[in-house]
């Protein structure tokens, strides 16, 4: 019997560094480096994530058949040089700053990777097989190969890889063929990030905030309609096949150290760039809505083109723009495809997994047997901790906890706390891979509780008041609350709250300032209902996450409500918690009332009195 084929995938040096391990095509482990170092979106070589992946697989570096990086730095360097040459002499300062970094670091990536692996453990450098996958192929492979489809159209959209900023591919069995590419400097991801910057949020992390602000815009106002018109007339030309052209005179990312020409943007939109942390006015929300609508239009056009080129019934999505769950929801409701599979770690972190899978199937030419519901194991691919380890921590730190011998008693007690209006940290099993907490590193609450959205934003997450929260709902009961006729296990799609669950709006609700709209309960699950009646739904089944499913069942038994607020177990500016120590520190530092780690329950004194 041949030895198992082990491949380690790595993404690093740009943002969202990660590692992933596959053995004979099975995904064994995957994690972002930020979870271990506690530096959000870290680009550092993922030493800790690699150590974890190898330990999970019982391997050493010398046991690996290949190590693969998620993009090709020489192609990226070529793009950099050609871009500067084309725009010379503009961008000279940016060029002079970038070149030393590239010459001393990025062009010597093989040495950097070999040195990084040496930090993991000693190994035979001469025996190491080091490979490189193209960036958008890594994205495409991360979505298609774990999908349940034998064949599918594949759409990848992000900022930029080497040259490509979007691609349409055709996945068939164990092969992926690239059919079309959109190339730098024309990029949907960079267009969206430019608005993220102009509206005062941080590029590469604040795009969620822009998406969350957009529903507070007024879709019928003359200002919003005017913004959409200006975007399409001055900033971006959208072609029938979904490809775009950005008017480069308004942008600076190609050759400068800034995203945009702020002076020209201010003149175009009649407002200056919003400074970070400053007041958000209605015109900011209207502009957020305008670019969200334009982005949705582009994604839909690209998907139509993917359908025309492949004639496939199924679609796979990846790349950072695939995390735009509002656009995904609109695409789903367009019914272009019979079904859609979106990679939950759709950004650069997922490239580590895609690179490993691409090498396994396309370099080593190994066959593929699609799995139902998919091959991602619920995206629960990170570290777990035993009760023994948790108990050792309790004894060492002197932490008071109640241990439950019975899982039934644990979930019943937790459900009772939630039904009483308490906020509970929920730490179970293996950590999630990707940006979403899916019930193993989650903060949970009762979605029916008035004011719960504000409580969570201000006292738990320490973040902007307008940010929405997602519901986790029993898959079998999702239709009772949300207009969704299929599973959505990875919280990557919005759906509307059904009319029967909505509450009557006060007169002139539409004309209220956006801040006042926050105070209005829109449905019987108001904490997870956004101002436009949308919700970013996670359906929970007993196959992917049995304990979380049991907790939702227990909560439903008590309250008749099959859903909970599910937000990531972290505070603003920090990564999702990884270890029990991380979870306890977050619990103590916030307004959380209770914490459940495996079979242990921790209560604050005031919660005990409650």
N, C-alpha and C positions, 0 to 999 in steps of 0.2 A: 504494500500500500504506500503510495507516494506521501512524502512529508507535507504537512499543511503549508499553504502559501500565505505568508504574513507580510502585510504592507502597511507602512505608517505614512499617513498624509499630514502635511504641515502647512499652515498659513501663518505668515509673520511679516514684520518689518513695515507694514503700512498701517493697518488698524485691525482690531479684533483677531489677534493671534489665537491659534487653536491647534489641536492635534486630534487625529482620529486613527484608530487601528481596525483593520479588517483581517480576518483569517479565513481563507477559503471562501471569500465573498461575503461572509457574515460580519455584520458590524458588531464589533466587540465593545468598543469604548470610544467616546468622543467628548471633548470638553474645551472650553475657552480658557486661555491663560489668565484672564482677568479674575476668574473665580478664586484662583490660588494666591495671586499676588495682591489682590484687592485694589488694583489700579484699573479703573473702568476703560474699556476699549484699548487696552495695552497692545502695542505693536511688538513688544519684546519677543525674542525667540522663546517658544513655549516649553521651557525646560520642565516646569512642574506638570503641565498637561501631558507631556510625553512620558514622564515618569509614571503618572497615573495610568495612562493607556497601556504601557508595557506591563505594569504590575497587574492590571486587570486581565491581561492576556497571558500572564506567567512567562513573559519573554524578556530577553536582554536585547540590546541593540544588535549584537552579533547574530541573533536568531532571525533578524528581519531579512526577507528576500529583496525588499526595496524600500527606500525612503523617497517620497515624492513631494516636491514643492508645488504649490497651487497656481503659480504662474511662471512666465518666462521673463526674467529681468532684462535680458539682452534685447528682447523685442520692445520692452517698455523703455529702455534707454534709447533705442532707435527712434521711438516716437518722440521722446523728449528732445533729442538733437534736431530732428526734422522740424519740429514745431518751432523751436527757437530760431532755426535757420530761416524758416518761412516768414517769421515776424520780425526779424532783425531790422533795426537795432533796438526795437522795443523789447523790454524784458531782460535787458542786460544784467541788472542787479539780481533778478531772480535766477538767471543763468549762472552768474558767478557764485551765488549761494548754493545752488543745487549741485553743481558739478563736483565740488570736493566730496560731498556726501556719496554721490554715485561712484566716483572714481575710487574712493577709499573703502566703501562698504558694499553698495549694491552690486558692483561689477565683480566683487570677490565673494559672491553669495555662497558659492560652494565651500569656500574656506570658513565663512561664517557659520554655515550649517554644520560642517564637520566639527568645528570648535564647540558649537552649541550642544551637539550630541555627546561630545566628550564630557560636558558638564552633567549629562544624565548618567553616564557610566563609561568606564573604559571599554574600548572596542577596537577591532582591527580596521583601521582606516582604509587599507588597501582592498579589503574584501567588501567594503560598503558599496552597494549599488544606489547611486543618487540620480533621480530622474526629475523632469520638470514637465508639468502639464500647462496648457494654455488656460488663461484665467476664465474665459467664458465656457470652455469645455469643462473645466472643474465645476462651474455652476450648473451646467446642463447635466453632467453626470451625477451631481449630488441630488438632483430632482428625479431624473428618469430611472436610474438603476435601482433605487429603493422603492420606486412606485409599484403599484400592483398591475401595471400595464405591460403587455408584450410589445406593443408598438404605441407611439404617441408623438404628437407635436410637442416641441420643447421651446419655450420662450424665456430668455434670460435678459434682464434689464437692470443696469446699475449705473454707477458713475463712469468709471473707465477701468479697463483691464490693461492689456498691452496697448492695442489700438482699438479693439472693439468696445462699444458701450452698450450694445444690445445684440442679441443674435436669435435667429430662428433656426432650430435644428430638428432633425427627424431621428427619433429613437426607434430602433428595430432590434429586438432581441438583445444581443450584447454589443451592439455598435451604435454610434451616434454620428450622424452626418450633418455638418454645418451647411445650411442652404443660403442664408443671407446674414450679413452683419451691418450694423450701423457703426460708424467709426468716429473717433475723436477728431475734432472738438465738439461734435454734435452728440448730445447726451441728455436723455430724459432725467437721469439721476442728478446730473450736474445742474440742470435747469431747476429742479425741485430744491436742490441744496442752495442754489443762489437765492431763492425766495426764503428759505430757512434763515439764511444769513441776513437778508434785508429786513426780515421781521424780527430780528434780535435774538434768534436762537443759534445754538452751536451746530456748525456743519458736522455731519457724520454721527450726530447723536440727537439733535433737536428736531429731526424730521418728524418724529412721532408727535411732538408738540404742535408743529404746523398742521398736521393731519387732525389733531384733536381740537385745534382752534377753528378750523374751517367750518364746522357746522353752525357756529355762532354767526357766521356771515349770512346776510339776507340775499337769497338767490334771485329775488325779484327786484332788488333795488337798482336804480339807474347806475349807482357807483359800481356795484359788482359786475353788472353787464358791461359797463365801460371798461373795467379792468380786464375782463376776458377779451374784449375787442382789442385793447392795447397790447396784450400779451401776444395775441395771434398776428397782429399787424406789424409789431415792432421787434419782438423778441424771438419768435419761433414760427417757422413755416412747417405745417403738418401736411405731409403728402398722403395720397390715398392708401399707400401700403403701410402707413404708420411711421415711416422714416421721417426724420425731422432735420431741419437746418436752423441752427441758432445764429442770430445776428451778432457776430463777434464784437462789434463796436460797443456793445452794451456789457460785455463780459471781460474779465481779466484773468480767469483761471489758467488760460493756455500759456501765458508768458509772465505773469506777475505773481505777487505773493498775496493777492486778494481775489475774491470771487467775482466782483462786479465793478463797474464804473458807477460809484455811488451818486455822483453828480447827475449823470444821465438818467439813472433810475428815479432819483428824486424829482427831476423835471417831468419824466414820463408819467409817474403815478401821483404827482402832486403832494408828496409827503417825503420827509427825510427818512433815512434808515432808522428804524426803531432801535434804541440802545438796549442792550441786555438788561433785564430786570426792571425796565421802566414800564410805565402804565400802558396797558393794552386798550386801545380804543376800537370803536366799531369799524373804522376804515381798515384797521389791521386785520380784523376778522373777515371783512369782505374781500380783501386781497388774498388771504389764505384760502378762502373758498374758491376764488377765481383760479388760482394755480392748481388747486386740487381738481377742479372740473376739467381744466385743460389736460392735466396728467391722465385723468380717467379716459378722456377722449383718445389720447395717444395710445394708451394701453389697449383699448378696445380695437383700434385700427390695426395695431400690431397683431393682436390675436386673430382678427379676421384674415389677415395676410398669412399667418401661420396655418390657419385652416385651409385656405386656398392652395397653399404650397404643398401641404402634406395629405390633405383629405382624411385626416385622422379623426376618430371620435373622442379621443382623450387628449388633455393638455397637461403638461408639466411646467411649473413656474419656479424660477430661482433668480438670484441677484437681489441687491438691496431694495429695489423698487417693488419686488414681490412681497415685501413686508408691509406694503400699503394696503391694509385690509379693506379700506373703503373702496379702492379701485378693484380689488379682488371680488368684493361683494357685487359691484356693478357688473363685472365680467361674468360672474356666476349667474346673475339674473338675466343676462343677455342670452343665455342658453345656446351659445355658439357650439359648445362641446357637450357631450353626454356627461362627462365628469372632469374634474380638475384635481391634480395633486400638486400642492405647494410645499416646497422644502421648508420645514420650520426654522432651520438655521440658514435662511436664504442669503444672508450677507457673506462677507469674506470668511467668517468663521466656518461656514459650511463648505467653503472651498477646500478645506483640509480633507473632509470626507469625500468630496467629489473627485479630488485628485487621486486619492487612493483607489476609489472604485473605477475611475477611468483607466488607470494603469492595470488593474486586475483584469478587466474585461477586454481592453483594447490593446494593451502592450503584451500581456501574458496570454491573451486570447482565450480566456476562460468563459465558459457558458454561463447562462443566467436563467434562473427559475423565479419569475415574479411571485411574491407572496401576498396573501390577503390578511389583514387590510393593507399592510405595507411592510417594508423591511426595516423600519426605523425603531421598532420596539417602544412606540409611544414617545420617541425622542428622549427617553429616560436612559441616558448613556453615560452619565457622570458618576462620581463616587457615591458610595453609600457607607453607612456607619452602623455597627452592630449595637444591640442593647448593652453589651458588655463594655464597649467603648464609651457609650453615653453614661453608664453608671460610674465608670472610672472618672470621667469628667466631673460628675456630680459630687463624688467623694473628695476629689482634689480641690474643687472650688467651694465646697460647702453649700451647694445649691439644693434647695428644698424641692423635691418632686414627688409626685404620686405615681407609682408604677401600676399598670393594669395588666393582669394576667390574661384577661379576656378582651379580644378585639371588639366584640360586640359591645361590651361595657365602655370601652374607650371611645368608640364612635358615637355612642348614645350620649355620653357625658359631654363630649365636644359639641354635638348638635344642640344640646340643651344650653350650653354657654352661648352659642351663636344665636339661638332663638331668644335669649335674654338680652340681646343687643351688644354682646361683648365682641371685641376684635381679637382674632386668634391667629397666631403664627403656626403654620402647619408644615412640619419638616419630616419627610418620609422617604425611605428608599433612595433610589439613584437620582442624582441631580439632573435637571433638564439640560439638553444641548440646544442652544439657540437663545434668543432674547426673551422668550415667553416662559413664565412660570405656569406649569400645567398640572399642579396639584401635588408636587413633591417639595417645592421650595416656594410656598405661597403664603400670603396673608389673606385670611378669609373673614367675611362678615355677612350679616343678614341684609339682602338687597332691599327688603321691605322697609327698613328702618329709616324714618324721616331724617334728613341731614347727614346720612352716613357718607355720602360722597365727600362732603365738606370735611367731616371728621377725619376720614382717611387721608385726604390731601394735605390738610393743615397739621394734624397731630401725629400722624403715623408716617406718611411719606415725605412730609416737609417740601411740598412741591406746589406748582401753580394751581389756583382754585378751579380753573376751567378743565383740568385734565379728567377725562372720563375713565370709568372702570369697566372691566369685562365681567360677564357672567360665566360661571361654570354651571352647566345644566345637565341633568340626566339625559342621555341621548334619546331614550325612549319617551321622554316627556318634553323634548325641546319644542315640538310643535304647539304646545299649549301656551307658550310665551313668545315664541319667535317664528317669523315667516321663513322657515328653513326646512327643506324637505330631504336633507341628507346630513351625514355626519360632518362635523367641523372640529376634529379632535385637537388641532394645533393652534386654535385661536387666531386664524389668519383670514377671517372673512367677517364682514358685517352683515347683519340681517335686521329687518325692522321688527319692533315689538308688535305683536298682533293687536288688532283693534280692540278685541275683547278684554285685553289686559291694560289698555290705556285709560287715563283719567281725563275728565273734561278740562280743557284749558280755560284760564281766566280770560275775560274780554281783553282785546288788544294785546294778547301775548306776543304776537309777532312784532309789535312796535316797542316792546320793552327793551331797555339797554341789556346787552348780553350778560352783564353781571347780575341783573335782577332775574334773568331767566334761570339762573342756577338755583334760585330759591323755590322754584315751582316743581312739585312732584308730578312727573309726566305719566307715570304708570304705577301699577301695584308693585313693581320692582324698580323703584325710582333710582336707586343707587347705581344701577347698571344701564339706565336708559339715557342716551345722549339727547341733546336738545332737539335733534331732528328725528327722534324716535328710533335711532339706530342703536345697535349693540354689537360689540365684537365678541361673538359667541364661541365658547369652547364646549363642545358636547363631550360628555364623559361616559365611557362604556366600561363594563366589567372586565374586558379583555386587556386593555392597555393599562388601566390603573384601578385595580380592584378595590383597594382600601379607600381611595377618594370616592369611588362610586358608592361604597357602603356608607360613607359619611353623608353624601347627598341624599341617599335613601332614608337615612335616619332623620335628617333635617326635614325631609318631605313628610315623613310619618308624624313629626311633631307639629309642622306648620302648614301642611298641604302645599308648600312652595318647593318645587324641585330644583331650585337654583341657589347659588351663593355668589357673592362678590369674590372674585379671585384676582388678586394683584400680586405682582412679584415681591418676594421676601427681600426687600432692600429699602433704603431711603435714597432720596435724590442724590445723585452724584456718586453712588456706590454700586458695585456689581451685586447681582443676586448672591445671597449667602451660599456658602459651600459646605462648611463644617458645622457641627453642633455649637462650637464656640462662637462662630460668626452669628448663628441664629440667636443665641442667648444674648450676645452683646447688642444686637439690633432690638431685641425684645425689651431689654432694660432701658435703652436709650430713647425709646419712642413711647407713644401712648397705647401700645398694645396691652390688652388685658390678660391674655393667656398665651401659652406656648405649648405645643405638642411636638415632642421629638421622639419618633418611633412610638414606643409604648409608655412614654413618660409625659406627665402633665405638670406644667409649672403655672402657678397663679401669683399675680402680684397681691400685696396685702389688701389694697382697696377692692380688688376683684373678689378676693375671698369674702370680704365683708358684704359685697354685693350679692 
